């Protein structure tokens, strides 16, 4: 079995530490939720913020509404986690791209003039992200039972990786071997 370059699962991995692609938008602070198509990133680095900003430009929204809108646009093939959405919204707010109004204990985000300027400046990145979203939307025909099993596996793995104490090197290797064996079995079906 090939070693993983010394990366423990408790930290963010670099793309070279993982076969077959990159992690998605913002790979720190447990932000590895959501469905990724084809083993690569759902969004290139930073692209999710332009998608969010574009959606908010169309209609001021709450974070949960944005999660549901992305899920809808993706036909269920990708559901961003709050751990991805809210840090992106906070970054946009810090950049001056969004204004926030508290409504019944929830934050409602609206675009600012600076946000409109940033959308124009990043129109190419936004167009690329929207094109990728459209292409991946067609993969929504995954059987529900398989989607449920993948989500259960993802949740169990995330829970184990974020528990204290951190995994030992032997546990990391055992988990990686288990995942690789499962992948090989799936390829053989």
Secondary structure, 3 states (H helix, E strand, C coil): CCCCCCCCCCCCCCHHHCCCCCCCCCCCCCCCCCCCCCCCCCCCCCHHHHHHHHHHHHCCEEHHHHHHHHHHHCCCCCCCCHHHHHHHHHHHHHCCCEEEEEECCEEEEEECHHHHHHHHHCHHHHHHHHHHHHHHHCCCCCCHHHHHHHHHHHHHHHHHHCCCCCCCHHHHHHHHHHHHHHHHHHHCC
